Amino acid sequence: MQIAVGSGKGGTGKTTISTSLALCAEEPVQYLDCDVEEPNGHIFLKPDLDYSETCSVVVPQIDESRCTACGKCRDICRYNAIVQFGKSVMTFPELCHSCLGCFRVCEENALIEEKREIGVLQSGMAGDIHFVHGRVRIGEAMGVPLLKAVKNQADSDKLVIIDAPPGTSCPFVECISDADYVILVTEPTPFGLHDLKLAASVLKNFKLPGGVIINRSDLGDDRVVQWCREEKIPVLLEIPFQRSIAEGYARGRNLVETVPELRTDFRNLLKNLSLTVGS
């Protein structure tokens, strides 16, 4: 079973929840940190990373001996990664999204496949948890290929917890595309509700089952609960604010380490989701 944990906005406690789920699992579990632009699951799980792999994407290079300057590769590129000045054709690898369309339209085989490094994938063990995360290269604008590389490590024989990037853009959509269930973490504020609605609409469009965890549930109002009730979206768990949780977070301590009694809540949640997804 794959459970993706996302949020419509950053700072709601998405990583806190996803790492807590991994720590409370009573079956073989794998944690995939797909927030490749700012992975921080390792801070709380403290894995021993014993494997590292550089990840790259294919970008074109012009073979001037074959190129006829027909302009087809330039015309198909929607990211201006290929430009033409008279008979001269130039590529800009940093702009390339590696869609490979230019290779398909070039009738002269005048494009050479080169590789551009986008980041690194690392994995190891955090106790009994198989840990995998990606770190995108500084300045890299395209993290989805690295995110896909992390997702490709998913072990079908284990419970897989996917820590998705915040927001509702392409990286989030890619993370939840294969999930059996999606947990949306929010907070009881106007901003939290606004972005929760955006994330929930993505789940609805993809017909994915999901529920909501409300973090710092006693600091705002009840509009999130009311909206979830109206939309028939289950509220899976409400976690009240505690100063000790914030202090533990600042020290790199996980939620269930700071508040051990929450372990039962997370274990029951996983059991209920297993029954829900399996039914």
N, C-alpha and C positions, 0 to 999 in steps of 0.2 A: 504494500500500500504506500502511495506517495501522498504526503500531506504538505501543501505549500502554505507558508505563513507570509502574508503580505500586509500592506497598509497603504492607504491613499496618500499619506504624507509621512515624512520622516519624524522621528522623535516620539513615536507612540509606544514603543516598547516591543517592536517586532522581533528583534534579536533576543531580547530577554525572554520572550515567550517561546521562540523556536528552540533555543538552547535548553530551556526548562523541559520542554517536551522530550528532547533527546535524552536528557539526564533521568527522566522519570519512566522511560520506556522499559517494559518488562520482557522484551523480546530483542533479538539482534537489530540494532539500529544504525543508520547512517545519517550523518548530518552534512548537507551540502550548502555551503555559504555562497549563494549566487549573487550577492551584492558586491560584484567584483570591483566597483569603483571605490568602495569603502568597506571592505570586509572587517568585521570586528567580533565574529563568533569565537575566534581563537582566544580572545581576551578572557572569555568566561569558561571555555572548555579546556584551554591550555593543552592542546595536542602536542604530541611528539611527531613533528613533521619529518618523515624520513624519505619522502619522494618529492621530486621537483621536475617539472617538464615545461619547457618553453613552448608557448603557443603562437602560431603564426597564421596569417591569411595570405592567399595568392593575390598578387598584383601584377599588372602587365608591364612589360618593358618592350620598347619598339625595336624590332630588327630592321634597321635602316636599309639593309641590302635587299629586303623583300618588300618593304612598304611602298605603296604607290600613291599614298596621300589621298585615298579615295574619300576619307572623312567619315566612313561608316562607324568606326569605333568612337569617334568624337560625338557623333549624332546620338548614339544609343546611351551614352553616359549621362545620367541625370545629376551627377555630383561634380561635374566639371573637372574630373580627374584626368581627362585627356583633352588637350587643346591643340589647335593647328594654326600655324602661321605660314601661309603659302604652301610650300612643299614640305615644310618641317612639322613633325608631329611630336608633341612632348607629353609625358605622363607625370602626374603628381601623386605619388603613392600614398601620401598622408590623407588625401581626399577620397581615395578609392574605398568602396564598400564591398569589394570582392564579390560582385554579383555575377561576374564572368560573362556578361553580355557581350563585351567587346571581343572576346575570343570566339564567340559563336557567329558574329557577323563578319569577321575578317576572312575574306576569301583567299588571301595571299599567304595565310599562316605567318603573318609578320609580327605576331606578338609572342613574346617569351614569358613563361611563367616564372616570376620571382616571388620570394617570400618576404613578408614584412612582419616583424615581431610585434605582437599586441599585448603580451603579458605572460604571466607564469601561473601554472596550476600546481598546487601542492597538496599533499595528502599524508595522513598518518593516523595514529590512534590516540584518542583521548579517553583513557581507561578502556571501557568496552565499546566505545563509540568510534565507528569509522568516520573520520573527519576529512572533508575535501573542501578546498576553497580556491578561488582564483584572485589574482591581483593584476589589474590592468596596468599597463605601462603608463607612467606619468606623461600626460599630454595627449594620450590616446583618446580619440573621440568616439570610438566604436567598440563597445564592450560586449555586444551580443554574441559574437563568435566565441569569446572566452567563456561567457556564461553557458553557451551550448556545450563547450568542452567539459565544464564542471558537471552539467546535467548528464552528459554521456557516461559519467562514472557511476550513475545510479545502479544499485544492486537490487535486482528484482526479488532476491531471497530475503531482503531485509525491509524493515520499516524505514522509509526514507523521509526525512524532514528537510524540506527545501526552504531556506531562508531567502525570500525573494527581495529584489530591490524595492525601495519605496516608490510611490507614485503609481501611475497607470499607463505608462508609455510602453514602448516595444519590449524592454527588458522584463517588465512585469508580465506582459502577455506571454512571452516566451517561457517564463518560469512556470506559469500555471497551466500551460497548454496540455501537459500530460498528467496533471495531478488528479488524484481520485477525490480529493477534498481540499478546499481552500479556507483557511482561517484568516479573517481580516481583523487586525488589531487596531483599535481606535481609542479615542479619549472623549469624555463627555463635554465637548466644547463646540461652539459653532463651526470652527475650522475643522475639527475632527469629524463632525457630522457631514459637512460639505464634501470632504474628500472620501469619506466612507461611501457616500452615495455614488461617487465616480467609480470607485473600485467595485462596488456591488453591481453596477451596470455592466462592467466588463464580464463579471461572472455570469450575469444573466444572458448576455449576448453569446457566450460560449456554452451556455447550458451546463455550467459546472455547479455542483453542490457546495455550499459554504455556510459558515456561521461566523459569529462575531465574538471577540473577547474585548471587554471594556477595561482598559487600564486606568488607574487612578480614578476609579468609578465614583468616588464620593466627593470629588472636587468641583464638579460641574453641575449640570442639571440632568433631567430625565428625558430630554428630547431624543437622544440616541436610542434609548430603550423603547420609547413610543414609536419611533420610525421603524425600528426592527420589527416590532409587533405588527404594525400596519403592513409591512412588506412580507410578513411571515418568514423572516430570517431569524433563526435561533440565536439567542444570546447564550453562548457556551459557558462563559465564566466572567465574573466581575471581580476585579482585583482592586481593593481600596488602597488609597495612598498611605504609605508608612514612611516615616523619616528613615527608619533602619534600612528600607529597601534602597532608597536614594544613596545612603551612605555606603551600602554594600556595593552598589553599582559603580560608584566612584572609585572603589578599591578593586574593581574587577571581579567581584563575587557575584555568582549567579543568584537569581531570585529564590530558587528552592534551597540554596545554601543559607541564605539570609533568613528565609521564612520556611523552615522545614515542613510545617503543617500543610503547606500548599502542595506537597508531593502527592498527597492523596487525591486532591482535586485534579491534578494533571493526569494521574494514572487512571482515574475514573473517566476523564475526558477521552483519553486514548482508547479505553475499552469501549466506550459508547460510539466513538467514530468507527472503530473496527466493525461493530455490529451494524452501524448505519451504512457504511460503504459495502459491506458484504451482503446486505439484504437486497 
